[in-house]
Amino acid sequence: MTTRPASLSGIARPRHLLLARVIWVLFVLASITVFLFNLTCVLYMDGVDAVVQSLTLAPVQRVNGALQVTVGVTFVLDVVVVVGYLVTAMVIGFARSDSAIALLTSWTILTTVLVASPLLVQSDNLPRWWMLVRSGYLAFYAAVAVYTVIVQPDNRMVYRWRLAVPLIAGGWLFLSAYDVPFYDTIDFPVRMGITVALIAILIYRYRQELSQKNRQQIKWFIYGLLAFIIYALTDFSAQTATDLFELPPGVVLLLDIVVGYTLLLPAVSIAFALIGARLYDIDVVINRSLVYGILIALALTFLFVMATVLQLLSGGTQPLIAIFVTAIISGLVFRPLQRRVQRFVDRQVFRLRIGYNEIWQSNLKRQTERGLFTEQQFGPYHLGPLLGEGGMGAVYSATDASGDTLAIKLMSEDLINDENALTRFEREADLLGLLHHPNIVQVYEYNFANGVPYIAMDYVNGFTLANWLKQKGTLPVEEALPLLVSLADAMDYLHAQGIIHRDIKPGNLMMRDRGDFWELVLMDFGLVKLRSSVQVDSGLIGTIGYISPEQIREHGTVDHRADIYALGVTLYEAFTGQKPFDGGMGQLLFKHLNEPPPDARNVNPELPVSVATALTRAMAKAPTDRYNTARAFVDDMH
């Protein structure tokens, strides 16, 4: 059974639903009627030439006497934008026809296309009564459109004074039918002021009035409004650049295309918000948009400065040389500049402890690990096959002088000169040497050989839980629960010593074969943290697929409940065969931060309710909402 987002639960009563759909159809027909009647009047009064001029005048003037840009290309661009808005409006209307706010938004988008169309032209020959009717309808549209934005996404008007904003918007558009002094001069600032006011109201609602899911929807709306502002500013900048410099027709056409397609972003953003699709991808979209928006702004600023300097030096305009020089310099500095801007956005805007750069570098290190020491003598040990790899190093099977089998963990060669990594590696050995629990790997020695640090530890006869899941898909609950009791006791023992593992995942849990039974053994303590420690870690601490929200946030306090979260993600994967959150690295980052944990029974309906409920609580975003101990988590699943 498909469930609707909580904020868009729809119209419950059938009569009200039918009435809302009828009103929506009438509103759509009214908008189309106004548009077609206006076009008919213009064709009858002024002829076809007036309509053609309204379509072609702007692009012809933009080239300033240079080789004219083909009007057909610009017209196709306009058609694409119009069709995009119309399709978006219809998709919202049909997909969410059970929601009053969705139907109202659908009508608003459709009417926006008609109002913005160059075919809705003014004419001195139109009847006066029609001018008043049209202006009144447009004013009504403007008021409803602004109201629709204010009450998004849950159709609630908390403060009545906010109604002043749509009334001002409607009144201002109604004045366009009259010869009001200075109207054209201040029209753009007034429209931008209304847009900024809308964004301010939405931001306030986001912070004070909305649930988590509503907040993700409102982010899409704010993004759409910001995209409209960027469109307006970009269009203004493009016209200014065309007036200041004799840009080649190809450059003018490229600017028109880029600016035109930017106008599609508001409609797409609103559609995602109302339909409830990809709600938790908006943070990634905003993050990447900020990064590349800043880079583009810097490039355009540099282009403007270069063109101005060359103009002053040469006594004329040299736009092609400026573009060529800017392209070369931009290509040389793009990667380092992109990393700096990305770090700024991650740390200063999103307040993240880790970001794209750290995730990328960590992933790169894991990919460069190799089993280079197989069948070599390493101190007193002869190394055998590679058993596994991790962020800190590689683990080999080995034999000592007496022929006993054990495991040797070698630190990655590219980390040997990293003081922080070396400290972590040594800390892992020291802490493991103090721990004595049957479900925690036992350490025998920490030393150096051939200039490489190593840890000699107990050899666990078995394979990782990750390998088990690759081969069999899932871990049956009835088989897992007995194993989890001893694992939970090991984690609670660890936490009682003031130690936080910070990297619980299937790859760090060994399935040890004891002959007549299996047991889970906790491995890889390279990222452990003492609860009382004041150590400051930088970069990615943990594995992105299992990392807790507080390990991501810049000011998050990480305690033992981060391990509870990671265990919840691990067991969700073990019981369902898939991780609770999917997507790319950036998507995972923000999904851990914002997206509520999914119900495991949606993937595996055979799971007991107690198991699914316990998994959801273990993966709660706030540490205070999780279990305080691993044993309490496991006991709740029984």
LOSE-91151 format. One record per residue (C-alpha): residue in one letter; x, y, z. Coordinates in steps of 0.02 Angstrom, whole numbers, plus 32768, in hexadecimal, padded with zeros to 4 digits. Example, Ala and Ser with C-alpha at 12.3 -4.5 7.8 and 13.67 -1.06 7.14 Angstrom:
ATOM code east north   up
ATOM    a 8267  7F1F 8186
ATOM    s 82AC  7FCB 8165
//
This chain:
ATOM code east north   up
ATOM    m 8000  8000 8000
ATOM    t 8046  80A9 7FCD
ATOM    t 804B  812D 8056
ATOM    r 8044  81E7 803D
ATOM    p 80BA  8262 8090
ATOM    a 8076  8298 8138
ATOM    s 806C  834D 8104
ATOM    l 8008  8324 8067
ATOM    s 7F8A  82AA 80AE
ATOM    g 7F07  82EC 8038
ATOM    i 7E4D  830F 8040
ATOM    a 7DF6  828B 80A6
ATOM    r 7D3E  82A0 8078
ATOM    p 7D09  8267 7FC8
ATOM    r 7C93  82FB 7FAF
ATOM    h 7D1A  8378 7FDC
ATOM    l 7D94  831E 7F6A
ATOM    l 7D1B  8325 7ED8
ATOM    l 7CF7  83DD 7EF8
ATOM    a 7DB1  8407 7EFE
ATOM    r 7DD0  83AE 7E58
ATOM    v 7D3D  8407 7E06
ATOM    i 7D7C  84B1 7E42
ATOM    w 7E2A  8487 7E01
ATOM    v 7DE4  845E 7D54
ATOM    l 7D7E  8500 7D53
ATOM    f 7E17  8566 7D86
ATOM    v 7E7F  8516 7CFD
ATOM    l 7DF8  8537 7C7B
ATOM    a 7DE7  85EC 7CB7
ATOM    s 7EA2  860B 7CA1
ATOM    i 7EA3  85BF 7BF3
ATOM    t 7E07  8624 7BC5
ATOM    v 7E56  86C8 7BFC
ATOM    f 7EF3  869F 7B9A
ATOM    l 7E99  866D 7AF9
ATOM    f 7E1C  86FC 7AFF
ATOM    n 7EA9  877A 7B16
ATOM    l 7F09  8730 7A83
ATOM    t 7E6D  8734 7A18
ATOM    c 7E4F  87EB 7A41
ATOM    v 7F02  8819 7A14
ATOM    l 7EFA  87BA 7970
ATOM    y 7E55  880D 7944
ATOM    m 7E85  88BD 7979
ATOM    d 7F3F  88C7 794C
ATOM    g 7F5D  8838 78D3
ATOM    v 7FDB  87AB 78CD
ATOM    d 8070  8822 78C3
ATOM    a 8055  885B 7978
ATOM    v 805E  87A9 79B7
ATOM    v 80FA  8781 794F
ATOM    q 814D  8821 798D
ATOM    s 812C  87EE 7A42
ATOM    l 8186  874A 7A21
ATOM    t 821C  878C 79BF
ATOM    l 823F  883D 79FD
ATOM    a 82A1  880F 7A9A
ATOM    p 831E  8797 7A4D
ATOM    v 833C  8807 79B6
ATOM    q 8364  889D 7A24
ATOM    r 83D9  8838 7A95
ATOM    v 845E  8821 7A0C
ATOM    n 847B  88DD 79F8
ATOM    g 8495  88DF 793D
ATOM    a 8507  8846 7937
ATOM    l 84DC  87AB 78D4
ATOM    q 8429  8788 790C
ATOM    v 8405  86EF 7973
ATOM    t 8389  867D 791E
ATOM    v 82DE  86A5 7962
ATOM    g 82A9  85F1 794A
ATOM    v 8328  85B3 79CA
ATOM    t 82EB  862E 7A4C
ATOM    f 8237  8601 7A25
ATOM    v 825E  8548 7A3D
ATOM    l 82AB  8572 7AE5
ATOM    d 820E  85CF 7B19
ATOM    v 81A4  853B 7AE2
ATOM    v 820F  84C2 7B49
ATOM    v 81FC  852D 7BE5
ATOM    v 8140  8540 7BCB
ATOM    v 8127  8486 7BAC
ATOM    g 8192  845F 7C44
ATOM    y 8122  84C8 7CB4
ATOM    l 8082  8483 7C67
ATOM    v 80BC  83CF 7C7D
ATOM    t 80EF  83F4 7D31
ATOM    a 8046  8441 7D56
ATOM    m 7FE9  83AC 7D0D
ATOM    v 8058  832E 7D67
ATOM    i 8038  8382 7E0F
ATOM    g 7F7E  8392 7DEC
ATOM    f 7F65  82DC 7DBC
ATOM    a 7FE3  828D 7E33
ATOM    r 7FA3  82EC 7ECB
ATOM    s 7EEE  830C 7E9C
ATOM    d 7EBF  82DB 7F4E
ATOM    s 7F19  8373 7F97
ATOM    a 7ECC  8421 7F95
ATOM    i 7F74  8479 7FA2
ATOM    a 7FBA  840F 7F14
ATOM    l 7F26  8439 7EA2
ATOM    l 7F37  84F1 7ECC
ATOM    t 7FF1  84EC 7EA6
ATOM    s 7FD1  8491 7E03
ATOM    w 7F5A  851A 7DCB
ATOM    t 7FD5  85A0 7E02
ATOM    i 8062  8555 7D9A
ATOM    l 7FF4  8543 7D00
ATOM    t 7FB5  85F5 7D0F
ATOM    t 8066  8634 7D2A
ATOM    v 8095  85EF 7C7F
ATOM    l 8003  8647 7C2D
ATOM    v 8023  86EC 7C89
ATOM    a 80DC  86EA 7C5F
ATOM    s 80BF  86BE 7BA8
ATOM    p 80EB  8747 7B2B
ATOM    l 8046  871E 7AD7
ATOM    l 7FEA  8771 7B68
ATOM    v 8018  881A 7B1E
ATOM    q 7FD4  88C5 7B48
ATOM    s 7F7A  8926 7AC2
ATOM    d 7F33  89D5 7ABF
ATOM    n 7EA7  8995 7A4F
ATOM    l 7E61  8916 7ACA
ATOM    p 7DB6  893F 7B14
ATOM    r 7DC0  899B 7BB8
ATOM    w 7D4B  8921 7C0D
ATOM    w 7DB9  8891 7BD9
ATOM    m 7E54  88E7 7C1C
ATOM    l 7E00  88F7 7CC5
ATOM    v 7DC4  8842 7CC4
ATOM    r 7E6E  8803 7C92
ATOM    s 7EC9  886D 7D13
ATOM    g 7E4F  8834 7D99
ATOM    y 7E6B  877E 7D6E
ATOM    l 7F28  8795 7D6C
ATOM    a 7F1F  87EC 7E15
ATOM    f 7EB8  875A 7E58
ATOM    y 7F3A  86E3 7E12
ATOM    a 7FC9  8742 7E63
ATOM    a 7F74  8743 7F0D
ATOM    v 7F4B  868A 7F05
ATOM    a 7FFB  865F 7EC8
ATOM    v 804E  86BC 7F58
ATOM    y 7FD1  8671 7FD4
ATOM    t 7FF9  85C4 7F90
ATOM    v 80B2  85DE 7FB1
ATOM    i 8095  861F 8062
ATOM    v 802E  8589 809A
ATOM    q 80A1  8506 804D
ATOM    p 80AC  8476 806A
ATOM    d 8025  8453 80ED
ATOM    n 7FA1  84D6 80BC
ATOM    r 7FA7  8530 8165
ATOM    m 7FA3  85ED 8180
ATOM    v 7FE3  85FE 8232
ATOM    y 7FEA  86BD 8236
ATOM    r 7F60  871F 81DE
ATOM    w 7FCE  87B6 81C0
ATOM    r 8026  8752 8139
ATOM    l 7F8C  8769 80CC
ATOM    a 7FCC  881A 80AC
ATOM    v 8053  87D6 803B
ATOM    p 7FDE  8784 7FBB
ATOM    l 7F6A  881C 7FC2
ATOM    i 7FFD  888F 7F9A
ATOM    a 8034  881D 7F0C
ATOM    g 7F85  8819 7EC1
ATOM    g 7F6B  88D3 7ED3
ATOM    w 8012  88FB 7E83
ATOM    l 7FEE  888F 7DEB
ATOM    f 7F41  88DD 7DDA
ATOM    l 7F93  8989 7DCE
ATOM    s 7FEE  8950 7D30
ATOM    a 7F4F  8974 7CCD
ATOM    y 7F5B  8A2D 7CF8
ATOM    d 7FD9  8AB3 7CCD
ATOM    v 8021  8ABF 7D7C
ATOM    p 80B9  8B34 7D85
ATOM    f 815F  8ADC 7DA1
ATOM    y 810A  8A31 7D98
ATOM    d 8186  89EA 7D1B
ATOM    t 8218  8A34 7D7C
ATOM    i 81F1  89E1 7E21
ATOM    d 8198  8946 7DDE
ATOM    f 8233  88D6 7DE7
ATOM    p 8264  890C 7E99
ATOM    v 81B2  88F0 7ED6
ATOM    r 81AA  8842 7E8B
ATOM    m 8254  8816 7ED6
ATOM    g 821B  885C 7F7E
ATOM    i 8180  87EC 7F7C
ATOM    t 81ED  8756 7F4F
ATOM    v 8268  877B 7FDC
ATOM    a 81D5  878D 8056
ATOM    l 8195  86E2 8020
ATOM    i 823F  8694 803D
ATOM    a 824A  86E4 80E8
ATOM    i 819E  869E 8118
ATOM    l 81CD  85F1 80D9
ATOM    i 8270  85F4 813B
ATOM    y 8213  8625 81D9
ATOM    r 8194  859A 81BC
ATOM    y 8223  8521 819F
ATOM    r 8272  854C 8246
ATOM    q 81D7  8560 82B1
ATOM    e 813C  850D 826A
ATOM    l 8163  8472 8205
ATOM    s 818A  83BA 8221
ATOM    q 8228  8368 81DE
ATOM    k 81D3  832A 8140
ATOM    n 817E  83D2 8126
ATOM    r 8229  8424 8137
ATOM    q 826F  83BB 80A9
ATOM    q 81DB  83F2 803D
ATOM    i 81F1  84A8 8069
ATOM    k 82AA  849D 803A
ATOM    w 8273  8470 7F8A
ATOM    f 81FF  8507 7F87
ATOM    i 8286  857D 7FC7
ATOM    y 82FE  8536 7F47
ATOM    g 827E  8557 7EBE
ATOM    l 8265  860B 7EF5
ATOM    l 831F  8628 7EFF
ATOM    a 832F  85DD 7E51
ATOM    f 82AF  865F 7E14
ATOM    i 8315  86EC 7E62
ATOM    i 83B3  86A7 7E13
ATOM    y 8358  869F 7D6C
ATOM    a 8324  8755 7D7A
ATOM    l 83D1  878F 7DAE
ATOM    t 8426  8724 7D29
ATOM    d 83B3  8766 7CA2
ATOM    f 83D7  8818 7CDA
ATOM    s 8492  87F5 7CDC
ATOM    a 848C  87A5 7C30
ATOM    q 8432  883C 7BE7
ATOM    t 84AF  88B0 7C3B
ATOM    a 8543  884E 7BF7
ATOM    t 84F7  8851 7B49
ATOM    d 84E2  890E 7B54
ATOM    l 8592  892E 7B96
ATOM    f 85F1  88B8 7B22
ATOM    e 85D1  8888 7A6E
ATOM    l 85C1  87D0 7A93
ATOM    p 85C1  8756 7A01
ATOM    p 8515  8714 79D0
ATOM    g 8544  8665 7A0B
ATOM    v 856C  86A7 7AB9
ATOM    v 84C8  8706 7ABE
ATOM    l 8469  866A 7A8B
ATOM    l 84C4  8604 7B11
ATOM    l 8496  8684 7B96
ATOM    d 83E0  867F 7B5E
ATOM    i 83DC  85C2 7B69
ATOM    v 842E  85BB 7C15
ATOM    v 83BF  8644 7C5B
ATOM    g 8323  85F7 7C0D
ATOM    y 833D  8549 7C53
ATOM    t 835D  8592 7D00
ATOM    l 82A6  85C3 7CFE
ATOM    l 8276  850A 7D01
ATOM    l 82C3  84EE 7DAD
ATOM    p 8236  853C 7E14
ATOM    a 81B2  84CD 7DC4
ATOM    v 8219  842E 7DD9
ATOM    s 8240  8459 7E8E
ATOM    i 8189  8475 7EB8
ATOM    a 815A  83D0 7E63
ATOM    f 81D8  836F 7ECD
ATOM    a 8195  83C1 7F6B
ATOM    l 80DD  83A0 7F4B
ATOM    i 80EA  82F2 7F03
ATOM    g 8161  82C0 7F8F
ATOM    a 81E7  827F 7F19
ATOM    r 829F  8288 7F47
ATOM    l 8279  82F2 7FDF
ATOM    y 831D  82C9 8032
ATOM    d 8388  82EF 7F99
ATOM    i 8367  83AA 7FA8
ATOM    d 83FA  83C2 8020
ATOM    v 8470  8379 7F9F
ATOM    v 8422  83E5 7F17
ATOM    i 8436  8482 7F81
ATOM    n 84E8  8454 7FB1
ATOM    r 8521  8436 7EFE
ATOM    s 84C1  84CC 7EBD
ATOM    l 8518  853D 7F3A
ATOM    v 85C3  84F9 7F0D
ATOM    y 85AF  8508 7E51
ATOM    g 854B  85A8 7E60
ATOM    i 85DC  85F9 7EBD
ATOM    l 8657  85B5 7E3C
ATOM    i 85EF  85F8 7DAC
ATOM    a 85DC  86A1 7E01
ATOM    l 8698  86AB 7E1A
ATOM    a 86B6  867B 7D64
ATOM    l 863A  86FE 7D24
ATOM    t 8686  8782 7D94
ATOM    f 8732  8757 7D54
ATOM    l 86F1  875D 7CA1
ATOM    f 86A6  8809 7CBE
ATOM    v 8749  884A 7D0A
ATOM    m 87B3  8800 7C7C
ATOM    a 8740  8849 7BF6
ATOM    t 8746  88F4 7C4A
ATOM    v 8804  88F2 7C5B
ATOM    l 881D  88BB 7BA7
ATOM    q 87A4  893F 7B6C
ATOM    l 8807  89C6 7BC7
ATOM    l 88AF  8984 7B88
ATOM    s 887D  896C 7AD3
ATOM    g 880A  8A01 7AC2
ATOM    g 877F  8990 7A88
ATOM    t 871C  88F8 7AB9
ATOM    q 8770  884E 7AB7
ATOM    p 86EC  87D5 7AF7
ATOM    l 8730  873C 7A9D
ATOM    i 87DF  8753 7AE6
ATOM    a 8794  876D 7B93
ATOM    i 872E  86CE 7B83
ATOM    f 87C5  866C 7B44
ATOM    v 8837  86A8 7BD0
ATOM    t 87B0  868A 7C53
ATOM    a 8794  85D8 7C13
ATOM    i 884D  85AD 7C20
ATOM    i 8864  85F5 7CCF
ATOM    s 87C0  85A7 7D0B
ATOM    g 87F8  84FC 7CCF
ATOM    l 889D  850C 7D2E
ATOM    v 8853  8544 7DD4
ATOM    f 87AB  84E9 7DCF
ATOM    r 87D7  844D 7E35
ATOM    p 8833  84A3 7EC6
ATOM    l 87B3  852F 7EC9
ATOM    q 8723  84B1 7EC5
ATOM    r 876C  8458 7F5D
ATOM    r 877C  84FA 7FBE
ATOM    v 86CC  8531 7F94
ATOM    q 8688  8483 7FBD
ATOM    r 86DE  8487 8066
ATOM    f 869A  8535 8088
ATOM    v 85E7  8500 805F
ATOM    d 85F4  845F 80C4
ATOM    r 863F  84AF 815E
ATOM    q 85F8  8560 8162
ATOM    v 854C  854A 8112
ATOM    f 851A  8497 813E
ATOM    r 8585  848C 81DD
ATOM    l 85C3  83DE 81B3
ATOM    r 8654  8389 820B
ATOM    i 8678  832E 8168
ATOM    g 8650  8358 80B5
ATOM    y 8665  8322 7FFF
ATOM    n 8722  833C 8000
ATOM    e 873E  82CD 8098
ATOM    i 86C9  8245 8057
ATOM    w 871F  8245 7FAE
ATOM    q 87CD  823C 7FFA
ATOM    s 879B  81B1 8072
ATOM    n 874F  814B 7FE5
ATOM    l 87EB  8165 7F7D
ATOM    k 885A  8122 8009
ATOM    r 87F3  8084 8017
ATOM    q 87FE  8068 7F5D
ATOM    t 88BD  8076 7F5E
ATOM    e 88D8  7FEF 7FE3
ATOM    r 892F  7F54 7F9E
ATOM    g 8962  7EAB 7FE4
ATOM    l 8A1A  7EC9 7FC0
ATOM    f 8A67  7E67 8051
ATOM    t 8A20  7DB9 8031
ATOM    e 8AA4  7D2E 8048
ATOM    q 8B23  7DA7 8092
ATOM    q 8B80  7D9E 8136
ATOM    f 8B48  7E29 81A8
ATOM    g 8BAC  7E2D 8249
ATOM    p 8B90  7D86 82A1
ATOM    y 8AF7  7D60 8236
ATOM    h 8AE1  7D14 818B
ATOM    l 8A4E  7D67 8134
ATOM    g 89CD  7D02 80D8
ATOM    p 8935  7D37 8070
ATOM    l 88E2  7DDF 8081
ATOM    l 8849  7DD0 80F3
ATOM    g 8800  7E7D 80E1
ATOM    e 881E  7F38 80CF
ATOM    g 87E3  7FD2 812B
ATOM    g 87FD  808B 813B
ATOM    m 889A  8077 81A8
ATOM    g 88ED  7FE0 8159
ATOM    a 88E6  7F2D 811B
ATOM    v 88D5  7E8A 817E
ATOM    y 8935  7DEC 814E
ATOM    s 8935  7D3E 8193
ATOM    a 89DF  7D10 81DA
ATOM    t 8A40  7C89 8235
ATOM    d 8ABE  7CA3 82BF
ATOM    a 8B5E  7C40 82E4
ATOM    s 8AFC  7BB7 833E
ATOM    g 8A86  7BA1 82AB
ATOM    d 89ED  7BEF 82FF
ATOM    t 8975  7C4F 8290
ATOM    l 8949  7D02 82B9
ATOM    a 8917  7DA3 825F
ATOM    i 898B  7E35 823C
ATOM    k 8947  7EE3 821A
ATOM    l 89C2  7F51 81BA
ATOM    m 89AC  800C 81B5
ATOM    s 8995  8054 8106
ATOM    e 8A39  8094 80C1
ATOM    d 89EB  8139 808B
ATOM    l 89B8  8159 8140
ATOM    i 8A5E  8133 8195
ATOM    n 8A94  81E9 818E
ATOM    d 89EA  8227 81C8
ATOM    e 8A00  824E 8281
ATOM    n 8946  8247 82A7
ATOM    a 8931  819F 824F
ATOM    l 89CA  8158 82A8
ATOM    t 8982  8190 834F
ATOM    r 88DC  813A 8328
ATOM    f 8934  809A 82F5
ATOM    e 8999  8095 8395
ATOM    r 88FE  80C0 83FC
ATOM    e 88A2  802E 83AD
ATOM    a 892B  7FB7 83E4
ATOM    d 8935  7FFF 8494
ATOM    l 8879  7FF9 84B1
ATOM    l 8862  7F4B 846B
ATOM    g 88EE  7F0E 84DA
ATOM    l 8888  7F44 8571
ATOM    l 87E5  7EF5 8537
ATOM    h 87B8  7E42 8561
ATOM    h 8713  7E05 851C
ATOM    p 86EE  7D67 84B8
ATOM    n 8695  7DCE 8431
ATOM    i 8720  7E4F 841D
ATOM    v 87BB  7E21 83BB
ATOM    q 8853  7E03 842C
ATOM    v 88F6  7E64 840B
ATOM    y 89A1  7E16 842E
ATOM    e 8A20  7E95 83F3
ATOM    y 8A3B  7F43 83AB
ATOM    n 8AE3  7F60 8356
ATOM    f 8B40  7F9A 82BB
ATOM    a 8B8F  7F32 8232
ATOM    n 8BDF  7F70 8191
ATOM    g 8BAE  801F 81C8
ATOM    v 8AF4  7FF3 81C9
ATOM    p 8A8A  7FED 8269
ATOM    y 8A27  7F4D 8284
ATOM    i 89B0  7EFE 8301
ATOM    a 89B5  7E43 8321
ATOM    m 890A  7E01 8355
ATOM    d 88A2  7D66 8367
ATOM    y 8876  7D0E 82C5
ATOM    v 87B9  7CFC 82B5
ATOM    n 8788  7C61 8255
ATOM    g 86F5  7C98 81EC
ATOM    f 86BF  7D28 817E
ATOM    t 8675  7DD3 818F
ATOM    l 85BB  7DF4 819A
ATOM    a 85D1  7E59 80FA
ATOM    n 860D  7DBC 809E
ATOM    w 857C  7D58 80E8
ATOM    l 84FF  7DD9 80A5
ATOM    k 8551  7DD8 7FF9
ATOM    q 853D  7D1B 7FEF
ATOM    k 8493  7D01 8041
ATOM    g 843E  7DAA 8033
ATOM    t 83F6  7DB6 80E2
ATOM    l 8410  7D74 8192
ATOM    p 8375  7D1A 81D4
ATOM    v 8334  7D6D 8272
ATOM    e 8321  7CC7 82D1
ATOM    e 83D9  7CA1 82AF
ATOM    a 8415  7D51 82D1
ATOM    l 83C7  7D74 837B
ATOM    p 8432  7CF7 83DD
ATOM    l 84CF  7D3F 838B
ATOM    l 849C  7DF1 83B0
ATOM    v 848C  7DD7 846B
ATOM    s 8546  7DB5 8480
ATOM    l 8573  7E40 8404
ATOM    a 8507  7EBB 8465
ATOM    d 855D  7E87 8506
ATOM    a 8606  7EA6 84B2
ATOM    m 85D0  7F54 847A
ATOM    d 858D  7F7F 8527
ATOM    y 8631  7F40 8574
ATOM    l 868F  7FB1 84FC
ATOM    h 8623  8047 8526
ATOM    a 8634  8025 85E0
ATOM    q 86F1  803C 85C9
ATOM    g 86CD  80E8 857F
ATOM    i 86F7  80B0 84CE
ATOM    i 8691  80DA 8432
ATOM    h 86B2  806D 8399
ATOM    r 8670  80EA 8316
ATOM    d 8678  806E 8285
ATOM    i 85F9  7FE3 82A6
ATOM    k 85CC  7F93 81FF
ATOM    p 85BD  7EE5 81B0
ATOM    g 8672  7EEB 8177
ATOM    n 86AD  7EFE 822B
ATOM    l 8645  7E6F 8271
ATOM    m 8692  7DC2 825E
ATOM    m 8629  7D24 825C
ATOM    r 8699  7CAD 82BE
ATOM    d 867F  7BF3 82A6
ATOM    r 8683  7B9A 834E
ATOM    g 8659  7AF0 8304
ATOM    d 85AB  7AD5 8347
ATOM    f 857A  7B8E 8349
ATOM    w 85A5  7C38 8303
ATOM    e 85CD  7CD9 8360
ATOM    l 85E7  7D8E 832E
ATOM    v 868F  7DDE 8355
ATOM    l 86AA  7E9A 8354
ATOM    m 8743  7ECD 82EB
ATOM    d 87A3  7F66 82AE
ATOM    f 87B8  7FE7 8338
ATOM    g 8818  8063 82CE
ATOM    l 8799  80ED 82E8
ATOM    v 8775  80D5 83A1
ATOM    k 875F  816C 8411
ATOM    l 8768  817A 84CD
ATOM    r 86CB  81CB 8512
ATOM    s 8736  8238 8585
ATOM    s 87AF  8266 84FA
ATOM    v 87BD  8318 84BA
ATOM    q 8809  82DF 8415
ATOM    v 87D3  8343 837D
ATOM    d 87BE  82DA 82E0
ATOM    s 87B4  831F 8231
ATOM    g 8776  82CB 8193
ATOM    l 8705  8235 8185
ATOM    i 8701  81D1 8229
ATOM    g 8699  8138 8202
ATOM    t 864C  80EA 8166
ATOM    i 85D1  815A 810A
ATOM    g 854D  80D2 80F7
ATOM    y 8543  80B5 81B3
ATOM    i 8578  815A 8200
ATOM    s 8509  81AF 8280
ATOM    p 84C6  8260 826A
ATOM    e 852D  82A4 82FB
ATOM    q 85CC  8265 82A7
ATOM    i 859F  82D2 8211
ATOM    r 856B  8373 8267
ATOM    e 85F4  83EE 8291
ATOM    h 85BA  8406 8344
ATOM    g 8572  8359 8362
ATOM    t 85A3  8302 8405
ATOM    v 85D5  824F 83DE
ATOM    d 85B8  81CF 8468
ATOM    h 8594  8114 8471
ATOM    r 84E9  812C 8421
ATOM    a 8541  8149 837B
ATOM    d 856D  8090 8382
ATOM    i 84B6  8067 83A5
ATOM    y 8485  80C6 8307
ATOM    a 8508  806A 829F
ATOM    l 84D0  7FC2 82E6
ATOM    g 841D  7FEF 82B5
ATOM    v 8454  8014 8202
ATOM    t 84BA  7F73 81FF
ATOM    l 842A  7F06 823B
ATOM    y 83AF  7F5C 81C5
ATOM    e 8421  7F27 8137
ATOM    a 8436  7E78 817F
ATOM    f 837A  7E5B 8190
ATOM    t 8341  7EAD 80ED
ATOM    g 83D4  7E96 8077
ATOM    q 83E5  7F4F 8056
ATOM    k 841E  7FEB 80B1
ATOM    p 8399  8062 80F6
ATOM    f 83E0  80F3 8092
ATOM    d 8421  80ED 7FE1
ATOM    g 846B  8164 7F62
ATOM    g 8512  81B6 7F43
ATOM    m 858B  81F0 7FC8
ATOM    g 853C  829C 7FD8
ATOM    q 848B  8255 7FDD
ATOM    l 84BC  81DC 8067
ATOM    l 8507  8269 80CC
ATOM    f 8466  82CD 80D0
ATOM    k 83F3  8236 80DE
ATOM    h 844A  8204 817F
ATOM    l 842D  82B6 81BB
ATOM    n 8379  82D0 8187
ATOM    e 831B  823A 8142
ATOM    p 82B6  81D6 81C1
ATOM    p 82E8  811E 81CB
ATOM    p 8278  80B4 815B
ATOM    d 820C  8027 819C
ATOM    a 826B  7F85 817E
ATOM    r 81C6  7F29 8164
ATOM    n 81AC  7F8A 80C2
ATOM    v 8241  7F2A 807D
ATOM    n 822D  7E86 80DE
ATOM    p 8175  7E71 8110
ATOM    e 819F  7DD0 816E
ATOM    l 8203  7E2D 81F2
ATOM    p 81B0  7E2F 829E
ATOM    v 8167  7ED7 82CF
ATOM    s 81D7  7EDA 8368
ATOM    v 8273  7ECF 82FC
ATOM    a 823C  7F58 8283
ATOM    t 820A  7FCB 8314
ATOM    a 82B0  7FAF 836D
ATOM    l 8312  7FD3 82CE
ATOM    t 82B5  8077 82B5
ATOM    r 82D9  80AF 8367
ATOM    a 8391  807F 835B
ATOM    m 83A2  80EC 82BF
ATOM    a 834D  8185 830A
ATOM    k 839F  8229 82D6
ATOM    a 83AC  826B 8387
ATOM    p 841E  8203 83F9
ATOM    t 83A4  821E 8489
ATOM    d 831D  81C1 8426
ATOM    r 8389  8125 8411
ATOM    y 83AA  8095 8487
ATOM    n 8429  80BA 850D
ATOM    t 8477  800C 8504
ATOM    a 848E  7F8C 847A
ATOM    r 8443  7F04 84E9
ATOM    a 83A2  7F68 84FE
ATOM    f 839A  7F77 8441
ATOM    v 83AF  7EBB 8426
ATOM    d 8337  7E8E 84B3
ATOM    d 82B0  7EF8 8462
ATOM    m 82BD  7E90 83C4
ATOM    h 828E  7DEF 841D
//
